[in-house]
Amino acid sequence: MLNVNVVSATEQVWEGKAKEVIAATTEGSIGIRPGHTPVLATLAVGEVRVITAEGKTISAKAENGFLSVSNDLVTVIAGEAAVTE
């Protein structure tokens, strides 16, 4: 499982275990699953989708931020972020 943190400039928006994270970056769409190589990417305007451990999809609108992956820890840092379930 992945440990995922989605944070905005002012608050933690979502935290939990996930099977997969899909995000729009300035280089294109990226899918993250357990065991992914470390990466640091700039987020494009768009959606970050988190598939939780229970199979539920969490969608976060993320702007002006970064996605970091290291040792099955995924951190999404956005200037603005809001989660819809």
C-alpha positions in Angstrom: 0.0 0.0 0.0 0.9 3.6 -0.5 0.8 6.2 2.3 -0.7 9.3 0.8 -0.9 12.9 2.0 -2.7 15.6 0.1 -2.0 19.1 1.5 -2.8 22.6 0.5 -1.0 25.8 1.6 -3.1 26.0 4.7 -4.3 22.5 5.7 -4.0 18.8 5.3 -6.8 17.8 2.9 -6.6 14.0 3.0 -4.4 11.3 4.4 -4.6 7.6 4.2 -3.6 4.3 2.6 -4.1 3.9 -1.1 -3.6 1.3 -3.9 -2.9 3.9 -6.6 -2.5 7.7 -7.2 -3.0 9.2 -10.7 -2.1 12.8 -11.3 -1.7 15.4 -14.1 1.8 16.8 -14.2 3.4 19.3 -16.5 5.1 16.3 -18.2 1.8 14.4 -18.6 -0.3 12.0 -16.6 1.5 9.8 -14.0 0.3 6.7 -12.2 1.8 5.7 -8.9 1.6 2.2 -7.4 3.5 0.6 -4.5 7.1 0.1 -5.3 7.3 3.1 -7.7 10.7 4.7 -8.1 11.3 8.0 -6.4 10.0 11.0 -8.3 9.4 14.8 -7.9 7.0 16.3 -10.4 5.3 19.7 -10.9 1.5 19.4 -10.9 -0.5 20.7 -13.8 -3.9 22.3 -13.3 -6.2 19.3 -12.9 -7.2 16.4 -10.9 -5.3 14.0 -8.6 -7.2 10.7 -8.1 -6.5 8.5 -5.1 -7.8 4.9 -5.2 -8.0 4.1 -1.5 -7.2 0.7 0.2 -10.9 0.1 0.2 -11.3 0.8 -3.5 -13.0 4.2 -3.0 -11.9 7.0 -5.4 -10.9 10.3 -3.8 -10.6 13.2 -6.3 -8.6 16.3 -5.4 -8.5 19.4 -7.5 -4.8 20.5 -7.2 -3.2 23.7 -8.6 0.3 25.1 -8.4 2.1 22.4 -6.5 4.2 19.3 -6.5 4.0 15.5 -6.3 6.7 13.6 -4.4 7.1 9.9 -4.3 9.7 8.1 -2.1 9.5 4.7 -0.3 5.7 4.2 -0.9 5.0 7.7 0.5 3.2 10.0 -1.9 2.9 13.6 -0.9 0.8 16.0 -3.0 1.5 19.7 -2.1 -0.8 22.2 -3.8 -1.3 25.9 -3.4 -5.0 25.1 -3.4 -6.6 21.7 -3.0 -10.1 20.5 -2.3 -11.2 16.8 -2.1 -14.5 15.4 -3.5 -15.5 11.8 -2.8 
